[in-house]
Amino acid sequence: MPAMDRRRFVRGVLALGGVLAAGSRGPAGRAAQRAERYPSAGPGHFIKETREGGRYVVLEDRSLWEIAEANRYTTAEWQELEGIAVRFANGDPPYDYELSNIDRDQGVAARWVRPER
């Protein structure tokens, strides 16, 4: 391949890489990623109610959490007003959060059920 063609090829590859990277990390991409995270992670929450035998937990801010099937036996015992801390756990999708019951020293894998807009 002649030197001029090689330079054009390299420039084209670099330009294409920049376009692809900008598309995934541009303002819209960053906003979408931020929108995906639960905005009130941390301690200071409490249980408003549990539903369907521990399948769902509702916190005081009305956020709804679906609990991983393997952990539902634990949340079935949780009671109203028990303290909860929420953290992003980077776990197995879709259960990428951990709800920690501060009063019982128990943690479960959970999925934030985002409110419909």
C-alpha positions in Angstrom: 0.0 0.0 0.0 1.5 3.4 -1.0 2.3 5.8 1.9 -0.5 8.3 0.9 -3.1 5.6 0.9 -1.9 4.3 4.2 -2.2 7.7 5.8 -5.7 8.2 4.4 -6.7 4.7 5.7 -5.3 5.5 9.2 -7.1 8.9 9.3 -10.3 7.3 8.2 -10.1 4.6 10.9 -9.3 7.3 13.6 -12.1 9.5 12.4 -14.6 6.6 12.5 -13.4 5.6 16.0 -14.0 9.2 17.1 -17.5 9.3 15.7 -18.4 6.0 17.3 -16.9 7.1 20.7 -18.6 10.5 20.6 -22.0 8.8 19.9 -21.7 6.6 23.0 -20.3 9.3 25.3 -21.9 12.4 23.9 -24.3 14.5 26.0 -27.3 12.3 25.2 -25.4 9.2 26.1 -24.2 10.6 29.4 -27.8 11.8 30.3 -29.2 8.4 29.5 -26.6 6.8 31.8 -27.4 9.2 34.6 -31.1 8.6 34.2 -30.6 4.9 34.7 -29.3 5.3 38.3 -31.4 5.5 41.4 -31.0 9.2 42.5 -31.2 8.7 46.3 -28.6 5.9 47.0 -27.2 5.8 50.5 -28.5 5.3 54.0 -31.5 7.0 55.6 -34.3 5.1 54.0 -37.0 3.0 55.6 -39.5 0.4 54.5 -42.9 1.6 53.7 -44.2 -1.9 52.8 -43.3 -5.3 51.4 -45.5 -6.9 48.7 -46.1 -10.3 47.2 -44.3 -12.3 49.9 -41.1 -10.3 49.7 -40.9 -10.0 45.9 -41.2 -6.2 46.1 -40.1 -3.6 48.7 -41.4 -0.1 48.7 -39.3 2.6 50.4 -40.5 5.8 52.1 -39.7 7.8 48.9 -42.2 5.5 47.1 -39.4 3.8 45.1 -40.3 0.3 44.1 -37.7 -2.5 44.3 -37.9 -6.0 42.8 -35.9 -8.5 44.9 -33.9 -11.3 43.3 -35.7 -14.6 43.6 -33.0 -16.1 45.8 -33.4 -13.4 48.4 -37.2 -13.1 48.6 -37.3 -15.4 51.7 -35.3 -12.8 53.5 -37.4 -9.8 52.5 -40.6 -11.6 53.3 -39.7 -11.1 57.0 -38.8 -7.4 56.7 -41.2 -5.1 58.5 -42.5 -1.5 58.0 -40.1 1.2 59.3 -37.0 -0.9 59.3 -33.9 1.1 58.2 -32.6 0.6 54.7 -29.4 1.7 52.9 -29.4 1.5 49.1 -26.1 1.1 47.1 -25.3 0.4 43.5 -23.7 -3.0 43.6 -22.7 -3.6 40.0 -24.1 -7.1 40.4 -25.7 -9.5 37.9 -28.2 -7.6 35.7 -30.9 -6.7 36.3 -30.3 -6.9 40.1 -27.6 -4.2 40.2 -28.4 -2.7 43.6 -28.2 -4.0 47.1 -30.8 -3.1 49.7 -29.3 -3.4 53.2 -31.6 -3.7 56.1 -29.7 -1.9 58.8 -32.0 -3.2 61.7 -31.4 -6.8 60.8 -27.9 -6.7 59.3 -29.1 -8.3 56.1 -28.6 -7.4 52.4 -30.4 -8.5 49.3 -29.9 -8.1 45.5 -32.5 -5.8 44.1 -33.6 -4.1 40.9 -35.0 -0.5 40.9 -38.3 -0.5 39.1 -38.1 2.9 37.4 -41.3 5.0 37.5 -43.1 5.5 34.2 -43.1 9.0 32.9 
